[in-house]
Amino acid sequence: MKPGSVVAPTGGDRYMPTMRIAFLGTPDFAVASLAALRDAGHEIVCVYSREPKPRGRGQELRLSPVHAFAEHHGLPVRTPKSLKTPEEIEAFKALNLDAAVVVAFGQILVKEVLEAPRLGCFNLHASLLPRWRGAAPIQRAIMAGDKVTGVQVMQMSVGLDEGDILAGETVRIDALETAGTLHDRLAAVGAMLLPKAIDLIAHGGAFPTPQPAEGVTYAKKITSAETRIDWSASAVEIDRQIRGLSPFPGAWFEGPDGKRVKALLSQVEDGGGAPGQALDDELLIACGDGAVRLLAAQREGKSAQDAATFLRGYPIAAGIQLPPKAGA
């Protein structure tokens, strides 16, 4: 049996009764999975999401994408600051769940919560574990130059993304892949995988496979210090940084006028010169080793643009030297 594989129920009975499920998730990535479980006919007893945060100039409270979807479809929502308090733990237990499904929720679940549902708690994670446990697996996979990644469903344990694997799908990372495009592809693959895995778990047709002890890496949160482009780095490193941080938070450099410019898409090309020097009039920039061609960019206060459109409003001519990263 292939590790982390699933098999269909045996015999002629393939009927899956409605299950009582709690869904715990927050960002856009999780919405497709919630919709898939709902469309599969399961009873979504409750949706948990991060509490609304003030956004924009008016500091109006804005619901998370999962919260907004749940409200739109009439699903009850809870937004506790923590699921670790005795009151919240008892409220979760009182739901009398068959299973809980977690997709990018943003909180660590304690043992009492993990053990409350009849079948347990299950997590959809956007990597091939044990590689890239943690908060930013999509970005880290691109920034590290990985050729493949994927989505996996695991039985949750108290450790960070350490549970047994129950199902998974592998996804190739393309040469011009960004965190944004990979995010969308993995969300779609995960939304197809998750209901099948949950149904098979209920039938006893999913076989837990412990994660290997070798190959463990951690996908730490992206920090602001990682977003400034250092042109003295190699073209390969800079290209991965640009694509791995696109579209958000975005890798950026200081333009000739001192204003920030986000680089949103790039590719590695041949070229040599002082790091940060424009080698032609079409955004080929010299790096510490090789050069990167910027294919899309965004000026402060402007929308994202392809290179040709960007250059019509903000030309960077051959020979211009872009400012170095401070301290570089």
C-alpha positions as CSV (number, residue, x, y, z in Angstrom):
1,M,0.0,0.0,0.0
2,K,1.4,3.4,-1.0
3,P,2.1,5.6,2.1
4,G,-0.8,7.9,2.9
5,S,-3.0,6.2,0.4
6,V,-6.8,5.7,0.6
7,V,-9.0,2.9,-0.7
8,A,-12.7,2.8,-1.4
9,P,-15.1,1.0,1.0
10,T,-15.4,-2.7,0.3
11,G,-18.5,-4.4,-0.8
12,G,-21.4,-2.9,-2.6
13,D,-22.3,-0.4,0.1
14,R,-20.7,3.0,-0.8
15,Y,-23.2,5.1,1.0
16,M,-21.8,7.7,3.3
17,P,-24.2,9.0,5.9
18,T,-24.1,12.6,6.9
19,M,-21.5,13.4,9.4
20,R,-21.5,16.1,12.1
21,I,-18.4,18.2,11.3
22,A,-16.9,21.3,12.7
23,F,-14.7,23.3,10.3
24,L,-11.8,25.4,11.6
25,G,-10.2,27.7,9.1
26,T,-9.5,31.3,8.3
27,P,-7.9,32.4,5.0
28,D,-9.0,32.1,1.3
29,F,-7.1,28.8,1.1
30,A,-9.6,27.2,3.4
31,V,-12.8,28.4,1.7
32,A,-12.8,25.9,-1.1
33,S,-12.4,23.0,1.4
34,L,-15.3,24.2,3.5
35,A,-17.5,24.6,0.4
36,A,-16.5,21.0,-0.7
37,L,-17.5,19.5,2.6
38,R,-20.8,21.4,2.6
39,D,-21.5,20.3,-1.0
40,A,-20.7,16.7,-0.1
41,G,-23.7,16.8,2.1
42,H,-22.1,16.8,5.5
43,E,-23.7,18.7,8.4
44,I,-21.4,21.6,9.2
45,V,-22.4,22.0,12.8
46,C,-20.2,25.0,13.5
47,V,-17.4,27.0,11.8
48,Y,-14.5,28.3,13.8
49,S,-12.4,31.2,12.4
50,R,-10.1,33.9,13.7
51,E,-11.9,36.9,15.1
52,P,-12.6,39.9,12.8
53,K,-9.9,42.5,12.6
54,P,-10.1,46.2,11.9
55,R,-8.9,47.0,8.4
56,G,-8.5,50.0,6.2
57,R,-8.7,53.7,6.9
58,G,-12.0,53.5,8.7
59,Q,-10.7,50.5,10.8
60,E,-13.9,48.7,10.1
61,L,-14.1,45.1,11.4
62,R,-13.6,42.7,8.4
63,L,-14.6,39.1,8.6
64,S,-12.1,36.4,7.5
65,P,-12.8,34.8,4.2
66,V,-14.0,31.6,5.9
67,H,-16.2,33.6,8.3
68,A,-17.7,35.5,5.4
69,F,-18.5,32.4,3.4
70,A,-20.0,30.7,6.4
71,E,-22.3,33.6,7.2
72,H,-23.4,33.9,3.6
73,H,-24.4,30.2,3.6
74,G,-26.1,30.4,7.0
75,L,-23.5,28.3,8.9
76,P,-23.0,29.2,12.6
77,V,-19.7,30.8,13.3
78,R,-17.6,31.1,16.5
79,T,-14.5,33.3,16.7
80,P,-12.9,32.6,20.1
81,K,-9.5,34.3,20.8
82,S,-8.4,30.9,22.1
83,L,-9.7,27.3,22.1
84,K,-7.6,26.6,25.2
85,T,-9.9,27.9,27.9
86,P,-12.1,25.5,29.8
87,E,-15.3,27.2,28.6
88,E,-14.3,26.9,25.0
89,I,-13.2,23.4,25.3
90,E,-16.5,22.4,26.9
91,A,-18.5,24.2,24.2
92,F,-16.5,22.3,21.6
93,K,-17.2,19.0,23.3
94,A,-20.9,19.8,23.5
95,L,-21.1,19.9,19.7
96,N,-21.0,16.0,19.7
97,L,-19.0,15.9,16.5
98,D,-18.1,13.0,14.3
99,A,-15.0,14.8,13.1
100,A,-13.4,18.2,13.0
101,V,-11.5,19.5,9.9
102,V,-8.8,22.1,10.2
103,V,-7.5,24.1,7.2
104,A,-5.2,27.0,8.0
105,F,-7.0,27.9,11.2
106,G,-4.1,29.7,12.9
107,Q,-4.4,28.3,16.4
108,I,-2.8,25.3,18.1
109,L,-5.4,22.8,19.4
110,V,-5.0,21.2,22.8
111,K,-5.3,17.5,23.4
112,E,-8.8,17.8,24.8
113,V,-10.1,19.4,21.7
114,L,-8.3,17.0,19.4
115,E,-9.9,14.0,21.2
116,A,-13.4,15.5,21.4
117,P,-14.8,14.3,18.0
118,R,-15.8,10.7,17.6
119,L,-13.3,10.1,14.8
120,G,-10.8,12.8,15.7
121,C,-9.5,16.0,14.1
122,F,-8.0,16.1,10.6
123,N,-5.9,18.7,9.0
124,L,-5.4,19.6,5.3
125,H,-1.8,20.9,4.9
126,A,-0.2,22.4,1.8
127,S,3.0,20.5,1.6
128,L,4.4,17.0,1.5
129,L,5.1,16.3,5.1
130,P,7.4,16.2,7.0
131,R,8.8,18.9,4.6
132,W,7.5,22.4,5.5
133,R,5.6,21.9,8.7
134,G,4.3,25.2,9.9
135,A,2.8,28.5,8.8
136,A,4.1,29.3,5.3
137,P,4.6,26.0,3.4
138,I,3.6,27.4,-0.1
139,Q,6.0,30.4,0.0
140,R,8.9,28.4,1.5
141,A,8.6,25.6,-1.1
142,I,9.1,28.2,-3.9
143,M,11.8,30.1,-2.1
144,A,13.7,26.9,-1.5
145,G,13.5,25.9,-5.2
146,D,11.4,22.8,-4.6
147,K,10.2,21.1,-7.9
148,V,7.2,19.4,-6.3
149,T,4.9,20.0,-3.4
150,G,1.3,18.9,-2.6
151,V,-1.5,18.6,-0.1
152,Q,-2.0,16.0,2.5
153,V,-4.7,15.1,5.0
154,M,-3.3,14.1,8.4
155,Q,-4.7,12.9,11.7
156,M,-3.9,15.7,14.0
157,S,-1.7,15.3,17.1
158,V,-0.4,17.7,19.7
159,G,2.8,18.3,17.8
160,L,3.1,20.9,15.0
161,D,2.0,19.1,11.8
162,E,3.4,15.8,13.1
163,G,0.3,13.5,12.7
164,D,0.0,10.4,10.6
165,I,-0.7,10.9,6.9
166,L,-4.1,9.6,5.6
167,A,-4.2,10.9,2.0
168,G,-2.3,13.1,-0.3
169,E,-1.8,14.5,-3.8
170,T,1.5,15.7,-5.4
171,V,1.6,18.9,-7.4
172,R,4.4,20.1,-9.7
173,I,5.9,23.6,-9.1
174,D,6.3,25.3,-12.5
175,A,9.2,27.5,-13.5
176,L,7.1,30.7,-13.4
177,E,5.1,29.6,-10.4
178,T,4.3,32.3,-7.8
179,A,2.9,31.8,-4.3
180,G,-0.4,33.1,-5.6
181,T,-0.8,30.7,-8.5
182,L,0.5,27.7,-6.4
183,H,-1.9,28.7,-3.6
184,D,-4.9,28.6,-5.9
185,R,-3.9,25.2,-7.4
186,L,-3.3,23.6,-4.1
187,A,-6.5,24.9,-2.7
188,A,-8.4,23.4,-5.6
189,V,-6.6,20.0,-5.3
190,G,-7.2,20.0,-1.5
191,A,-10.9,20.7,-1.9
192,M,-11.2,17.6,-4.1
193,L,-9.1,15.4,-1.9
194,L,-10.6,16.4,1.5
195,P,-14.2,15.1,1.1
196,K,-12.9,11.8,-0.3
197,A,-10.5,11.4,2.6
198,I,-13.1,12.2,5.2
199,D,-15.6,9.7,3.7
200,L,-12.9,7.0,3.6
201,I,-11.9,7.7,7.2
202,A,-15.5,7.2,8.2
203,H,-15.6,3.8,6.4
204,G,-12.2,2.7,7.8
205,G,-10.7,2.8,4.4
206,A,-7.9,5.3,5.1
207,F,-4.6,3.8,6.4
208,P,-2.5,6.0,8.7
209,T,1.2,6.3,7.7
210,P,3.6,7.8,10.2
211,Q,5.7,10.7,8.9
212,P,9.4,9.9,8.2
213,A,11.8,11.0,10.8
214,E,14.1,12.3,8.1
215,G,13.6,15.4,6.0
216,V,11.8,17.5,8.6
217,T,11.8,21.2,7.7
218,Y,9.8,24.1,9.2
219,A,8.0,26.8,7.2
220,K,8.4,29.9,9.4
221,K,6.2,32.9,8.9
222,I,7.5,35.4,6.4
223,T,9.1,38.4,8.0
224,S,9.3,42.0,6.6
225,A,13.1,41.6,6.7
226,E,12.9,39.0,4.0
227,T,11.0,41.1,1.5
228,R,13.7,43.6,0.5
229,I,15.6,42.4,-2.6
230,D,19.4,42.3,-2.2
231,W,20.8,42.6,-5.7
232,S,24.1,41.1,-4.5
233,A,22.5,37.8,-4.1
234,S,22.4,35.3,-6.9
235,A,19.8,35.5,-9.7
236,V,18.5,32.1,-8.7
237,E,17.9,33.3,-5.1
238,I,16.3,36.5,-6.1
239,D,14.0,34.9,-8.6
240,R,12.8,32.4,-6.0
241,Q,12.3,35.3,-3.5
242,I,10.3,37.3,-6.0
243,R,8.0,34.4,-7.0
244,G,7.8,33.0,-3.5
245,L,6.5,36.3,-2.1
246,S,4.2,37.2,-4.9
247,P,1.6,38.7,-4.8
248,F,1.8,39.2,-1.0
249,P,3.7,40.6,0.8
250,G,5.8,41.1,-2.3
251,A,9.6,41.3,-2.7
252,W,10.5,44.9,-3.3
253,F,13.4,47.2,-4.3
254,E,14.0,50.9,-4.3
255,G,13.5,52.5,-7.7
256,P,15.6,55.3,-9.2
257,D,13.3,57.9,-7.6
258,G,13.7,56.3,-4.1
259,K,10.1,54.8,-4.1
260,R,9.3,51.2,-3.5
261,V,8.6,48.9,-6.4
262,K,7.3,45.4,-5.9
263,A,8.7,42.7,-8.2
264,L,5.9,40.2,-8.8
265,L,7.2,37.8,-11.5
266,S,10.7,37.1,-12.8
267,Q,12.9,34.6,-14.6
268,V,16.6,34.0,-14.5
269,E,18.6,35.0,-17.6
270,D,22.3,35.4,-18.6
271,G,23.9,38.7,-17.9
272,G,26.6,40.4,-16.0
273,G,27.2,43.8,-14.4
274,A,27.3,45.5,-11.1
275,P,24.5,44.1,-8.8
276,G,21.4,46.2,-9.3
277,Q,22.4,47.6,-12.7
278,A,19.8,47.7,-15.5
279,L,21.3,45.7,-18.4
280,D,18.8,46.8,-21.0
281,D,15.6,48.9,-21.2
282,E,13.3,46.0,-20.5
283,L,14.0,45.3,-16.8
284,L,16.9,42.9,-17.0
285,I,18.7,43.5,-13.7
286,A,22.2,42.3,-12.8
287,C,22.6,40.3,-9.7
288,G,25.6,39.0,-7.7
289,D,25.6,36.0,-10.1
290,G,23.6,36.2,-13.3
291,A,20.6,38.4,-13.9
292,V,16.8,38.4,-13.5
293,R,14.2,39.6,-16.0
294,L,11.3,41.3,-14.2
295,L,8.1,40.3,-15.9
296,A,5.6,42.0,-13.7
297,A,5.9,44.8,-11.1
298,Q,3.9,47.2,-9.0
299,R,4.6,50.8,-8.1
300,E,3.5,52.4,-4.8
301,G,-0.2,53.3,-5.1
302,K,-0.6,51.5,-8.4
303,S,-2.0,48.2,-9.5
304,A,0.1,45.3,-10.7
305,Q,1.3,45.6,-14.3
306,D,3.2,43.5,-16.8
307,A,6.7,44.7,-17.6
308,A,5.8,46.6,-20.8
309,T,2.9,48.5,-19.2
310,F,5.0,49.2,-16.1
311,L,7.9,50.7,-18.2
312,R,5.6,53.1,-20.0
313,G,4.9,54.9,-16.8
314,Y,8.1,54.2,-15.0
315,P,11.1,53.7,-17.3
316,I,14.3,52.1,-16.0
317,A,16.8,52.6,-18.8
318,A,19.9,50.6,-19.4
319,G,22.8,51.6,-17.2
320,I,20.7,52.8,-14.3
321,Q,22.0,51.6,-10.9
322,L,19.3,50.6,-8.5
323,P,20.1,51.4,-4.8
324,P,21.6,48.6,-2.8
325,K,19.8,47.0,0.2
326,A,20.8,48.9,3.3
327,G,23.7,47.1,5.0
328,A,24.4,45.0,1.9
